[in-house]
Amino acid sequence: MYNPFFSSLMLAIEAQRVVELRLVRLAWGGSEGLAEAQSMVIEKVHAAGEAVTTLMFGGSPETVIARYREHVAANTKRLLAV
């Protein structure tokens, strides 16, 4: 059974780690900080567009949350690799 509270809570917790990793990258500055700032804005616009499209074509909020969690997991993996 789907629990929207649990999924939303997990998304918030997982996203907090990405925020932490991105702030460190931004604080270091330089070309990596600039690239991360640009990437962050582009990713957010794309994710929002994807969410709107999903909902417009009859997708569920559960699908949107699951997809956001996939994006967050990919960002965590990418930011920890460097």
C-alpha positions in Angstrom: 0.0 0.0 0.0 1.3 3.4 -0.9 1.9 5.8 1.9 2.2 9.4 0.6 3.4 10.8 3.9 6.3 8.2 4.1 7.4 8.8 0.5 7.3 12.6 0.9 9.2 12.3 4.1 11.9 10.1 2.5 12.2 12.6 -0.4 12.7 15.4 2.0 15.4 13.5 3.9 17.2 12.3 0.8 17.1 15.8 -0.7 18.7 17.3 2.4 21.9 15.3 1.6 22.0 16.7 -1.9 21.5 20.2 -0.6 24.5 19.7 1.8 26.7 18.3 -1.0 25.8 21.1 -3.4 26.4 23.8 -0.8 29.9 22.4 -0.2 30.5 22.5 -4.0 29.2 26.0 -4.3 31.2 27.2 -1.3 34.4 26.0 -2.9 33.6 28.1 -5.9 35.6 28.1 -9.0 34.6 26.5 -12.2 33.1 23.5 -10.4 30.9 25.8 -8.2 29.7 27.7 -11.3 29.0 24.5 -13.2 27.1 23.1 -10.2 25.0 26.3 -9.9 24.1 26.1 -13.6 23.4 22.4 -13.4 21.2 22.9 -10.3 18.9 25.4 -12.1 18.7 23.4 -15.3 17.9 20.2 -13.4 15.1 21.8 -11.4 13.5 23.3 -14.5 13.6 19.9 -16.2 12.3 18.0 -13.2 9.4 20.4 -12.8 8.5 20.1 -16.5 8.6 16.4 -16.2 6.3 16.4 -13.1 3.8 18.7 -14.8 3.8 16.6 -18.0 3.3 13.4 -15.9 0.3 14.9 -14.1 -1.2 16.4 -17.3 -1.2 13.0 -19.0 -2.9 11.3 -16.0 0.1 10.2 -13.9 -0.3 10.0 -10.2 1.4 12.1 -7.5 3.0 8.9 -6.4 4.7 8.6 -9.8 6.0 12.1 -9.5 7.4 11.6 -6.0 9.1 8.3 -7.1 10.7 10.1 -10.1 11.9 13.0 -7.9 13.5 10.4 -5.6 15.3 8.9 -8.6 16.7 12.3 -9.5 17.8 12.9 -6.0 19.5 9.5 -5.8 21.4 10.2 -9.1 22.5 13.6 -7.8 23.7 12.1 -4.5 25.7 9.5 -6.4 27.2 12.1 -8.8 28.1 14.5 -6.0 29.7 11.9 -3.8 31.8 10.5 -6.7 33.9 13.6 -7.2 
